[in-house]
């Protein structure tokens, strides 16, 4: 099955990096990532579905109560790439950090994802 870019961005954020259950996370990784997918973030580069599922679990374990909130609708370029900006933190508390995910898709699945942490948090309203 293939997915549109916006769906891939949202599912990656909530159902992979926001998922606390390893089995559910792995099922989604298998659904939305190519076999040879790559995840690049400030602390490393991870290749393949197994490594992506593993590191997503490691990252999730560092802040199990945090929730991701999308700041604006995902942006899509030519149905090939996209980005989404988000914040994360404990429910009811100000965001602890912010980031932007960029993906490159192939055949409706994530082939590469790049995570950039944003230096400035959005202003509280």
C-alpha positions as CSV (number, residue, x, y, z in Angstrom):
1,X,0.0,0.0,0.0
2,X,1.2,3.5,-0.7
3,X,0.4,6.8,1.2
4,X,0.3,10.5,0.4
5,X,3.1,12.6,1.8
6,X,1.0,14.4,4.4
7,X,-0.2,11.0,5.8
8,X,3.3,9.7,5.9
9,X,4.5,12.7,7.9
10,X,1.7,12.5,10.4
11,X,1.9,8.7,10.8
12,X,5.6,8.9,11.3
13,X,5.3,11.5,14.0
14,X,2.4,10.0,15.9
15,X,2.5,6.2,15.1
16,X,6.3,5.7,15.0
17,X,8.0,8.2,17.2
18,X,5.0,8.9,19.4
19,X,4.1,5.2,19.9
20,X,5.1,3.5,23.1
21,X,4.3,0.0,22.1
22,X,7.2,-1.7,20.3
23,X,5.0,-4.1,18.3
24,X,2.6,-1.4,17.1
25,X,5.5,0.9,16.2
26,X,7.2,-1.9,14.2
27,X,3.9,-2.6,12.3
28,X,3.7,1.0,11.2
29,X,7.4,1.2,10.3
30,X,6.8,-1.8,8.0
31,X,3.8,-0.1,6.5
32,X,5.2,3.4,5.8
33,X,8.9,2.9,5.2
34,X,10.8,1.4,2.3
35,X,13.0,-1.6,3.0
36,X,16.1,0.6,2.6
37,X,14.8,3.7,4.4
38,X,17.2,6.0,6.1
39,X,16.6,8.2,9.2
40,X,19.1,11.0,9.8
41,X,19.1,13.1,13.1
42,X,21.7,15.1,15.0
43,X,22.9,12.1,16.9
44,X,23.2,9.6,14.1
45,X,22.1,8.0,10.8
46,X,20.0,4.8,10.9
47,X,19.4,2.5,7.9
48,X,16.6,0.0,7.3
49,X,13.3,-0.6,9.0
50,X,14.6,-2.6,11.9
51,X,17.1,0.2,12.9
52,X,14.5,2.9,12.5
53,X,12.0,1.0,14.6
54,X,14.7,0.4,17.2
55,X,15.9,4.0,17.5
56,X,12.3,5.3,17.5
57,X,11.8,3.1,20.6
58,X,15.0,4.4,22.2
59,X,14.0,8.0,21.6
60,X,10.4,7.4,22.8
61,X,11.7,5.8,26.0
62,X,13.5,9.0,27.0
63,X,10.2,10.9,27.3
64,X,7.3,8.4,27.4
65,X,4.7,10.9,28.5
66,X,5.5,13.5,25.9
67,X,3.0,14.1,23.0
68,X,3.8,15.6,19.6
69,X,1.7,18.5,18.4
70,X,1.8,19.5,14.8
71,X,2.1,23.3,14.4
72,X,0.7,23.6,10.9
73,X,-0.4,21.4,8.1
74,X,2.3,19.3,6.4
75,X,3.8,20.9,3.3
76,X,4.2,18.8,0.2
77,X,6.5,19.2,-2.8
78,X,5.4,17.5,-6.0
79,X,4.2,14.4,-4.1
80,X,7.8,13.4,-3.6
81,X,8.9,15.2,-0.5
82,X,7.4,17.1,2.5
83,X,8.0,18.6,5.9
84,X,6.0,19.1,9.1
85,X,6.9,21.3,12.0
86,X,6.0,20.1,15.5
87,X,6.5,20.6,19.3
88,X,6.7,18.0,22.0
89,X,6.2,18.0,25.7
90,X,4.2,16.7,28.6
91,X,0.4,17.2,28.2
92,X,-0.7,20.4,29.8
93,X,2.8,21.8,30.0
94,X,4.7,24.2,27.6
95,X,6.6,22.4,24.8
96,X,10.0,21.0,25.9
97,X,11.4,21.1,22.3
98,X,10.5,21.7,18.7
99,X,11.5,20.1,15.4
100,X,10.9,19.8,11.7
101,X,10.7,16.4,9.9
102,X,11.6,16.4,6.2
103,X,10.9,13.2,4.2
104,X,11.6,12.0,0.7
105,X,9.1,9.4,-0.5
106,X,9.4,6.6,-3.1
107,X,6.3,4.7,-4.3
108,X,4.2,6.1,-1.5
109,X,6.5,5.2,1.4
110,X,9.2,7.0,3.3
111,X,12.6,6.5,1.7
112,X,14.5,9.1,3.8
113,X,13.6,11.2,6.8
114,X,15.7,14.1,8.2
115,X,15.0,15.5,11.7
116,X,16.1,19.0,12.5
117,X,15.6,20.3,16.0
118,X,14.4,23.9,16.0
119,X,16.4,26.2,18.2
120,X,13.4,28.4,19.1
121,X,10.2,27.2,20.6
122,X,7.0,28.8,19.4
123,X,5.7,31.6,21.6
124,X,3.1,30.5,24.1
125,X,-0.4,31.9,23.6
